[in-house]
Amino acid sequence: MSTPFSALERQRDIYLQGLSGQRPKIPTDPVALEKAAKDKMSAEAYAYVAGGAGVELTVRRNRSAFEQWRIEPRMLRDVSQSDTSVEFLGRRIPAPILLSPVGVLDLCHPHADLAVGRAAAELGLPFIFSNQASVPMERVSQEMGAGPRMFQLYWSKSYELVASLVKRAEASGCDAIVVTLDTTMLGWRLRDLDQAYLPFLRGKGIAQYTSDPVFQAMLDEPEEEGLVSPKRKVNLQMLKAVFQLMQNYPGPFFQNLRSGRPLRAVRQFINLYTKPSLNWNDLPFLREQTSLPIILKGIHHPDDARRALDAGVDGLVVSNHGGRQVDGAVSTIEMLPAIKQVVGDQMPLLLDSGVRTGADVFKALALGATAVCIGRPYAYGLALDGEAGVSTVLQNLWADFELTMRLSGCVRAEDIVHGGWLGD
């Protein structure tokens, strides 16, 4: 940003615009934000972004669990100046807010990851590129300039592909590799199932694969027996899906249609997408491939945090994938204190799943998180107003956090973890 961010200026700008009858295009209330995005998105897109596993008990618990802790403000402290920045992986970021990896962002807006990357870079906030992106990481990195970014890795069945993705992330200026652990297979997501919609089958969300030389080389080889190729009823809907697939795959439409390469790419992706046998013994392979910090995403049990320490990883994301994988699971915020007790100050802790407000950010830091990650909120902002919508959502959360911090009597974000600010 050209000028330092100020919550008071952000707040004042909104009120001043109101004098000329302008209300915020992007709702500040998280519930209203989601509703506005739902009204604009297709039914399939909204189901994919908003949905969780099963009857979404975990989604709801991620939110309700924040109510367990209450902020205890302190008075008569000089809060005329403040510092929301934190140290993360040797880089000072201006606020303890990162953008979680969200796949298939072109469901929300045609500019997809490019719009998100630009908004994040303008604010100086780290963006974790999705493994299931709509735009290759190299193009997004180019748009972001010096903006901080990381790469989310879904560990596929091909170790050669894993190594290629990691090398590309290094070359794209990523600060870390974030390995998602909790998606060795897709959760039972009722909203998607009832729509009978999986975007990957239409060639959406596989841009990191179709842009990868190792993956492309696989498509030149004879197909293995047993590759998923379900029988399909040929009708208008099927023709529309094939049309989308040809459009989404790189290259001219009719060339794609003649070559059959897009269909082979989808079949190959489906069959090597994740590795259900992934275990702790696989991590040394990743360390051999990169000197970048390795962060494990999906940890929400202290025993796993202890094993991560023993494995020598560089950070953790306390996450349950936004409630998208296991229904009825524990929330991340309720598990954070026990995980913090295990790792202490030996590695940074990020927290995602359920973060919606500045008070949520404050509570997460008070319980031991270095910073938080958000996903769905910025996706909703993207759906409503592209890059500007993403930026607005991030600035609103940042302003809410700064005001919560200062009104509670704290002037430095990094002091929250030491202040004893919470009661229950």
Secondary structure, 3 states (H helix, E strand, C coil): CCCCCCHHHHHHHHHHHHCCCCCCCCCCCHHHHHHHHHHHCCHHHHHHHHCCCCCCHHHHHHHHHHHHCEECCCCCCCCCCCECCEEECCEEECCCEEECCCCCHHHCCCCHHHHHHHHHHHHCCCEEECCCCCCCHHHHHHHHCCCCEEEEECCCCCHHHHHHHHHHHHHCCCCCEEEECCCCCCCCCHHHHHHCCCHHHHCCCCHHHHCCHHHHHHHCCCCCCCCCCCCCCCCHHHHHHHHHHHHHCCCCHHHHHHHCHHHHHHHHHHHHCCCCCCCHHHHHHHHHHCCCCEEEEEECCHHHHHHHHHHCCCEEEECCHHHCCCCCCCCHHHHHHHHHHHHCCCCCEEECCCCCCHHHHHHHHHCCCCEEEECHHHHHHHHHHHHHHHHHHHHHHHHHHHHHHHHCCCCEHHHHHHCCCEEC
